[in-house]
Amino acid sequence: MNRIVFALVLVPLGLVFSADPQTQFKYPAAPTTDQVDDYSGIKVTDPYRPLENPDSPESRKWIEAENKITFDFLKSIPQRDGIKNRLTEIWNYERFGVPFKQGGRYFFSKNTGLQNQNVVYTTKNFSEPPRQLLDPNVLAKDGTVALSGLDVTDDGKLAAYGLSTAGSDWQQWKVRNVSDSKDQSDFIDWVKFSEASWKKDGSGFFYSRYDKPDEKNKLRSQVYNHKIYFHQLGAPQSQDKLIYERPDQKEWLFTATVTDDGRYLIITVQRGTDPKNRVFYKELWDANSKVVELLDKADAQYSFIDNDGPVFWFRTDLNAPLGRVVSVDSSKPLLAQIKELVPESADKLESANTVGDHFVAEYLHDAHTAVKLFKLDGSADGEIALPGIGTTGGFTGKRRDRETFYSFTSFTVPTEIFRYDFDKRTSDLLFKPNVKFNPADYTTDQVFYNSADGTRVPMFISYKKGMKRDGQNPTYLYGYGGFDISMTPSFSPANLVWMEMGGIFAMPNIRGGGEYGEKWHEAGELHVKQNVFDDFIAAAQYLIDNKYTSTPKLAIGGGSNGGLLVGACLTQRPDLYGAALPQVGVMDMLCFQKFTIGWAWTSDYGSSEKSDDFPFLYAYSPLHHIAKGCCYPATLITTADHDDRVVPAHSFKFAATLQAAQGCDKPALIRIETKAGHGAGKPITKVIEETADRWAFMARELGVQVKN
């Protein structure tokens, strides 16, 4: 508690001040106000409140001026063209998504290399050329319409698919005939945070949506009262049947899934991003059946796996922080219904599916995947050998399928697709991408270091072989640390190019994530969120102390909650880094809950509207800890004007405040993307452009020599 009190009034140690900074930038004047908010007697100014409206004439003028300064600066960096050319060359490789099977047909996504969006294909046999089913690239010349969801009927004849425009969370859903790739008349609007789930007879599908929002403010306004509907094939949306709503619980979010046997609709109920959830169900053979509140305490995380009649199988952390598999008999009284099948192990159970008459369980062992098999009675039955230390995904299918598909990737292995045969107990490589680099030239270490309170934290460090640990290596330290999300090894063309440039890519598995189960997550949320920042700062210090890099050569980065991470670490230890790249970050911890889905994050952050939470939020809120006259490291903030997940006002206000406070000539720039959102579905062209800008910025500020 003492640390929090002091953090409200003291300037962090190690700051460098300049009374008369000589800056090379003349930043535009941002619109201001004399707004002062009162939080239980503490007055907090918010001078850049007008920037919360990105569409006002004053904000648009400021955005245009900021972008001109930023893009003029980035274009002047001589290394940028060479970086962009190499990014384009590396990104230009054929890649596949994990296939799934319905009605005797396989469905999968594919990208030939530089297509802005992945294309959906179907085939009856992988030995024959697949047929194109859906190409989002033809829906917008600039590639800003993206596929956001896909569900195929049991007979493989119809596909419901969702589309997102310019990166928005809002989706529209349509229905396409698989036979001729033509759309039917169905059109569903105002869908958000939802998939579609077909009834087994193909007569229609379930989905979740909100009421139609105010068109003018749909990218900023709060969203409440999620509802489940059933869409009858061929009928207008106005006739869709309301299946379930809870006006008494406006913050509840619903996911509706039809069981493989078609008997039940499983309703997963979440309050915001809290991993603890409820599970309800509805019997589909009775049109008049009521929704049954099966697991209604929100006392743990329950992920539905499958069912055997009235017995439901779940992955849960109930009385098992690392996860286990249990059965819940819906026909028995509550106290007798939960039975353990697969007990908790020493590793975190990340996911579980039923395929091939087995539970296929993906575990995380020190943040990389191990896959184990269990019979349906819970007894161990071997494991699926993987090519190395990395991350898998997939393993979907129906219980009696004799095959399943999965992906494998690591920091230096582009995503490969495998087919697993349950009868032969073998994995066959279905697709191996051909990327223009030699994986043997690179290596990844996993190290462990101690955080401020002594907690042991793992970190992956990837780099080109032959690197000397002399403290002179440009290093990009990337993190997230929140919402029970696990950061695991994966291939990135962007990170590969950075390593080609002589850079190190480092990724610590800091608290707040899910790498070690719910206790690891809880150790980095709410009133102990500071642990997350301490872990990241300790990672930076480890890299410096062990001569991987040094302060002038170290950049930190992260997106969304990771943008908050960068903002907090930037303001707490500006002396530790040479550059900072916060992406679409949550920077105003006192106001985040007032926009779109921000209220949902209070499960991880708390809320400034609660007197118990306010001191902790105010103690680390990046926006409120920028010190006038401090010399901050070179900073490139990135956001997007259509981001309705983390509204751009966070980055706008942070940039304006940082620019006004900067006490030296290091740049404090903001790059504002247009026709883009939080990141999902962003066209490849925009991804390459933004990556080239970020890497060029780091090259300049960290002194990286790149040949064009």
N, C-alpha and C positions, 0 to 999 in steps of 0.2 A: 504493500500500500504506500509506503514511503516513496518508492521509486516513482509511482504515478503522481503523487502530489508534487514532487520536485520537478518532474517532467513538464508540468504545466507552466512552470515559471522560470526554469533555468535553461540557458542556452547550452546545447551539447558541447562537450569538450572537443578540442581539436579544430574548431572552426577558424578560418582565416578571414579577417576583415580588411576591407580597403575603404578608406574615407573618400577617395576620389577615383573610382574605377574608370579605366580607359577601355571603353567597349567599341567593337567594330560594328555593332548593330544598332540601328535606330528602330526600336520596336514601336509598333503602332499603339496609340492610346486606346485602351479598351473602355467600353461603356461602363460607368460606375454608378453607384448609389450609396446613400448613407445608411443602408440597412444594418440594423443591430438586432440580434436575436437574444432572448433571455432563456438560459437553461438553468433552472433552479437557482436563480440569483447570479449566475455567471453570464456576463455580457460578452457576446461574440460578434464581431463585425463580419459582414459578408459583402465587401465593396463591389465584387464583380457579379453580383446576383443577376444583372441584366443578361449575362452570357448564357443563362439557363434557357433562354429562348433563342435558339440558333437561327430562327427565321426572321427576326426583327431586322430592319434596315441597318441599325447600328451594329448588330452582331455579324451580319453578312459582310459589311464593310471591313470589320475587324478580321474576319476569317480570310477574306481575299487578300488583305494586306499581309497577314501572317504567312499565308501560303506563298506569296510572292517572295518574301524574304527567305523563307526556308528553301523553296525550290531553286531560287537563284544561287543560294549558297551550295546546295547539293550538286547542282549542275557544274559548278566551278571546280569541284574536286576532280583532279585529273585521273584518279584511279577508277572513277565510277563506271565509265564505259567498258573498261576491261572486265570489271566485276559483273556487270549486267550481261555481257556477252558469254562469260563462262557460266553464269547461272542459267542462262537460256540453253546452253549446250548440255549442261548436266541434267536439267529438267526434262529434256527431250528424250524420254525413254518410255516404252510401253509398260503399263502397269494395270493390274487387275485387282478387283475386290474379291472377297470370299464368296464363292457360289452358294446358292441354296436351291432346293428342289421342291417343286410343287406339280402335281398332276403329270408326273413322268417327264417334266421339263426342268432344265437347269436355268437359273437366272443369275446374272452377275454383272458387275460394272467393269468398264474398261476405258482407259485413256491412251490414245496413241502417242502422247508425249506432251504436246503444247496445247491440247484442247482446253479451253477455259473450264469446261465442266465434264465430268465423267459421263459416259454413255452407257445405257443399260442394254444388254444383249440377252438372247435366249437360245437354247439349243437342246436337242434331245440326246446328243452324244458329243463328247468333247473331241472325238476323232473327226467330226465334220465342222465346216465353217459355221460360226454362230450367226444368227440373224439379229439385226438391230431392232430393238423394241422402242426405245425412247432416247432422243437426243436433245437435251436442254439447250445445246448450243444454237439451235435454230430458232429459239424463242426470243433471243435478244442479240443484236450484233456485237455488243460489247461484253457478252457473256455474263451479265449480271442477274440472270434468272437461273436458279439452282434447284436441283432435285433435293427435297427435304425429307422425303419418306416414301416407302414403297411397300405394298402388301398385295400378295397374289392369292386368288381364290384356290381352294383345295384341289379343284380340277385343272388348275393352270390356265384357265381361259380368260380371266379378267385380272387387270392390275389396277388398284387404286394407287395414285401417286400424288405427292404433295409438292408444291412449288413455292419458293421464296424469292422475292424480288429485292435486289439491291441490299441483300444481307439482312433484311428485317426478320424478326421472329414470327411475324404474321405469315400464315400460309394459306394457299388455296389448293383444294384437292379436286382431282378429276379421275375419270375411269377410262381405261384404254383396253380395247380388244387385243388379246395376245396374237390372234391369228393373222390380223391384217395391220396391226399397229395404228389403228384409227380410234379416235376418242368417241365415247358416247356423249350424250347430252348432259350428264351429271356435272354439277359445279357446286363446290362447297367453299364457303368463305368464312373469314374471321376465326380461323383455327390457329391455335398457338399452344406449344408444349404438348403435342399430341401426335400419335400415330393413328393409322386406321387398322381395324381388325374385322375381317369378313366373317359373317355367319358361314357355317359349313355348307349350306345349300347355295351359296353365292347370291342370295337374294338382296344383300345389302351389307353395310358395314357400320361398326360403332366408331365414334370419334369424340373428341372433347373440343369445346370452343368457348369463347366468351361472347357476350352480347356485342353488337356492332358498336365500335367506339366513335367518338367525335373525330371525324376525318381530319380536321385541322391539327389536332393534338395527339393523333394515334401513336406517334413515335415517342411521346413523353408522358402521357397520362398513365396513372396507376391502373392496373388490371386486377379485377377481383371477380369472384363468383364463376369459377370454371363449371361447365355442365357437360354431361355425357348425352349424346344423341345417337339415334339409329337412323341411318340414311337408307331408304328403300331405293333400290336400283331403278333408275329411270324417272324418279319423282323429283319435283323441285325441292330445294332446301327448305322452303317454307313449310313443307309437309313433314319434315323430319320429326321423329318422335323423341320427346324428351324422356330419357331413361332415368337419370339421377341428377339431383342438384341438392345443395345444402346452403340455402340462404342464411342459415344461422352460423355458418362457418365459411365466411367469404374468402378466407385465405387458403382453403383446401384446394389441392390440385388433383385431378383424376386421370388415371391411365386405365383404359378398358381393354381387356384381352380375352378373346374366346379360346377356351381350352381345346387341345387337339382332338378330343373326343366330341366336341361341339355341345357338351351338356351344360357348361357353365360360362358365365361372363365373370371374369376375375377383375375386381376393381381395386387398384392400388391407390391409396389415399395418402398424399403427402401434404405437409404444411410447409410451403416454401422449399428450401433446400435441406431441411433437417433430414438426415438419413433415417431417423426413427419414423416409421410409417404405420398405417393401418391397412388391413386387407378386408374387403367385403366381397360378396359374391351374389349372383343372381342366377336362378335356374332358367335355362333357355327353352326347355321343353314345355314350360308353362308360361304362356304369354302374360298371365296375371300374377306371376310370382313377385314377391317383395324382395328388396335388397336385404341380405342378411349381413349383419356386422360381425364377421367371424373373429377377427383380431382387432380389437377396438381400443387398446390401451396406449398405442404409440410408445411402447416400452422398449422397442428394439427395431432393427432393420429386418424386414421380411421380403425376400425376393422370390416370387412364385416360379417354380421349376416345371411342374407337371402334376397330373393327378391320376389316381387309380380309383375311378368311381368317386365316392364322397371323400376319399382320403387325398389331401393335398400335400405336395412336397414343397418345402421352402429351404432356401439358404437364409440363415439368420445369425445374428450375433447375440441373440437372447441367451444370457448366462454363458456367453462364449465370445469374448471381444474379438477373437481372430476368425470367428465364423464356424458354422457347422451346418449339416443338413438334417432337417427334422421332417416328420410327417405330422399332419394335423387332420384328425378325423372329424369332419364337420357334423357327423351324425351323433357324436358323443358329447356329454357335458364338458364345459370348458376345462375343468381341472384334469380330466382324463384324456384330453385329445392330443396333447403334444408328446411325441415319441422321438427320441434321438436315433438317427440312422448312421450318419457319418459324424463321428465326434470331432471336436476341436483338435487341431494339431499345433505344432510349433510354428507353422507358417500361416500367413493370412489367406483365407479362402476368398479369392476375388470373384469367382463366378462358378456356376454349376448348371449343367444341362443334362437332359436325358436323351441319349441317342444310343442305338445299338444295344438296347436293353441294359444300359449302364448309366450311372452318373459319371459324367465327364467333368472333373473338378480342376479348375485352374487356380493354382496357388501362387503367391508371391513369396519367394525366398530372397530376402534382402533386395527387394524391388525388382527381381527378374522372375520369369515364369517357370513353373514346374507343373506338369499336367498328369493327374492321377486318375485311375479308373476304379470305380466301385460297383459291385453288383447292387441290384435294387433293394436288397436287404441290408445294405450298408457295409458289407464285407469288402475288404481291399482286394483288387484284382489287377494289379500291375500299374504301369504308367506308360505314357506316350513319350518316347525319346525325342528330344529336340536337337536341332543342329548345333546349338551352342547357348551362350548366355544372351537372352533377349526377351522379347515379348510376343505372346500369341494372341490371336483373336479368332472368333468363329465358333466351331464345334456345335453348330445348330443342326436341327433336323427333328424327325419324329422318333418316338421311342423305339420302334421296331426297324428303323432304317439300318442297313448294314454298312453304311458309309457316312462319313461326315467330312467337312472341309475346314481348313484352318489356315491362318496366316502366321508367318514368323518374320520378325524383323529385329534388328539391333542398330546401334549407332553406325556400324559400317556394313550392314547387310540390308540392301533394299528389300522391300516386302516380297517374300516368296509365298506361293500358294501351294498347299499340300492337300492330298486326298488320303484320308485314313480308312483302311479296310478293317472292320471289326472281326471278320472271320480269319483273315490272315495275320491280324495284329501288326500291320505294316503301314508305313506312310510312304506315299509316292509323290514325288515332286511334279506338280501339275503345271506350274509356271514359275520361271526364274527370269527376272528382268535383266536386261543388258544395259548397264549404266557405264558411261565412258570414264571409268576410273578403276584403279586396282585396289581392292579391299585389303590386300596383303601389305599395302603401304601404311596402314593405319592400325592403331591399337586402342583399347579401352582398359583403363584401370578402375577398380572399385576400391576406394579408400574409406576409412572411418576416422572421424575427428570428434572432439568433444566441444559441445556448445557451452554457453556461459554458465549454465547450472550443472555442467558435467555430463549431460545426456549425450550418449554415443549416437552419431548421425552418419549415415552412409552418403557417399558422393561418387558419381561416375565422372571420370576424366578421360576424354577422347582427344587424340592428337596424332599427328603424322610421326611415324617411327623416325628415330634419329634426333628427336628433339633434345636439346640440352636444358637442364634445369639450372639456368643461370639468372633467373629473375627477369629475363628480357622478352619473354614470350607474350604476345598479345593474347588476352584471354577473355572469353565471353562466359560469364557466370549467369546461368539461367535458372529461375525457380518459380514455384507456384505456392504451395503450402496452404491448402484450404479445402473445405467442403468434402473431405473424405476422398479426394481425388488422388490417385496414385500416379506418380511420374516414373515411367519405366522406359527402357531403351527403345528407341525407334529411329529409323533412317530418315534423314532430312537432306534434300539436295542443298538447301541453304547452309546447313551446318557443315556439309562436306566441303563446299567452296570456302567457307571460313577456315577450315583446317588446311585446305590446299594453300591458302594464303599464309600459312605458318601459324595459324591461330589454334588455341586450345578451346575446346568446348567442355564446360564443367556443369554438372547438374546434380545438386544435392537433394536428398529425399527428406526435406525438412518437416517438422511437425505441422499438424493441421491437415496433412494428406492422409491417405488410407493405406500406406505401404505396410504398416504394422498393426492394422486393425483399428477398432474404435477408440482405444485408449490413446493411440498416437494422434488420431484426429482431435480428440477432446483436449489433448495437451497443447493444441494450437488454436483454440477458438475462444470466443467470448472474453472473459476477464484475464485469460492467460495468452491472448493473441501475441503479446510481446515475445513469447518463446519463438514464434515463427521468424521474427526479424532477428532475434539473437542467433538462431541457427544459421541464417543466411550470412549475417555479418561474420560469424565464426568460420563459415566456409571460405569467405573472401580472405580472412586472416590466415587460414590454413594454406591456401594457395600461395600467399605471399611468404609466409614463414618457411615453407618447403621449397621455395625458389622456382615454383612453376611460373610465377609472374611477379609483378611489383605494382604498386599503386598507379604509376603513370601508364601502365600497360593493361590495366584491368577495367573491363566494362561489365555492368550488370544489366540484366534484362528480364522481362516477364510480361505476361499479358493478363488482363482482366483482374482477378484476384492477385495474379502475379504482378500486375501493374501497381496495385496497392503495395505489394511487397517492395518493389523498386522505389516507389515514392517514399515509403517509410524509412527504408535503409538509406536512401539519398539524404533525407533530412536529418537522420540520426547520426550518420557517419559520413558526411560529405568529404572528409579528408582521406577516405579509404579507397576511392575509385578514381579512375581517369575519365570515365564516361558512364552515362546512364541512359537506358532506352526503355522507359515505361510505355507499354502499349495498352490502349483502351482500359486504363486503370480506374479503380474506384479511389478517388483522391479526397473527396469530401465526406468524411465519415459521420458528419452531423446531419447530412441531408439526403444520403443515398436512398433511404427508404421512401422518399416522396415521389420517385419516378418509376414508371412502368412496373417491372417485376422486382425492383429493389427491396421492397418490403420482405420478399422471400428470403433475403440473405441475413435477416436478423437472427436466424437460428445459429449462424456462425459468428456474427459480429455483435449482436445486441442492437439496441436502438438508443439514440440520443434523447428520445422522448421518455426514456425510463431513467430515473435518477440514479439507480444503481449502475447502469451501463455507461452513462455519460462520461464520468471521469476517465474511464479506460479508453473510450473512443477518442476523447479529446487529447489524451496523452500521446497518441501516435498518429492521429489524422494528418496525412501528409500536407494537405492544404494549409493547415493551421500551425505548422511547424517550420515554415520557411522564414528564415531570419534575415532581416534587412541588413545588407552589407556583407553577408557571408559569401565567400568564394565557393560556389558550387561547381562540381565537375561538369564538363561539357554534356549537355542533355538534349536528346531528341525525343520529344513526346509524339506519339502517333495515336490518332483516333479517326473516326469516320462519322460523316454527317447523318447517316442512316442507322447508327447504332442505337437500337431500342432495347438493348440488354443493359449495358452501362452507357447511359446517355453521355454525349460528348461534352456536356457542361462540366463534368469532372475534369477532363483534360484542359478545357478552355480556361477555367478559373485557375487551375494549377499553373498553366503556362503564363497567364497574365501576372499572377503573383510572383512567380519565379523570375520573370523578366524584370519586374519592378524592384526586386530585392537583390539581384545578382551583383556581387561586389567585386567582380573582376571581368576580364575580357573573354571568358569562356562562353561559348554560345549556349543559349537557352531557347531552343527552337521547338515549334510544333508543326507537325505535318498532318494536314486534315484531308483524308481521302473523301472523294465524292462518290455517290451511288454505291456505297459499301456499308456494311454493318459491323457486327462484333467480330466477324472473322469467318464463320461458317459459310461455305458456298462462295467465297471470294474467288473471282476469276483468276486463272493462272497468270494472265498478263499483269493484273494488279499485284499479285503476290510477288512476282519477279521484280517489278518496278519498286515496290516498297522494300524488299529485301536488298536490292542493289543500293537503295538510299541508306538503309541502316548500316550495311557493311562498309559503304564508302565513308559514312560519317565516322564509324569506328576506325577505319583505316587512317583517316586524317588525324583524328584526335589521339589515337594510340601510337601513331608513327609507324604504320605498316606500309612497307614498300610493295606495290603491286605493279606488275608489268602489263601494259595494255596489249 
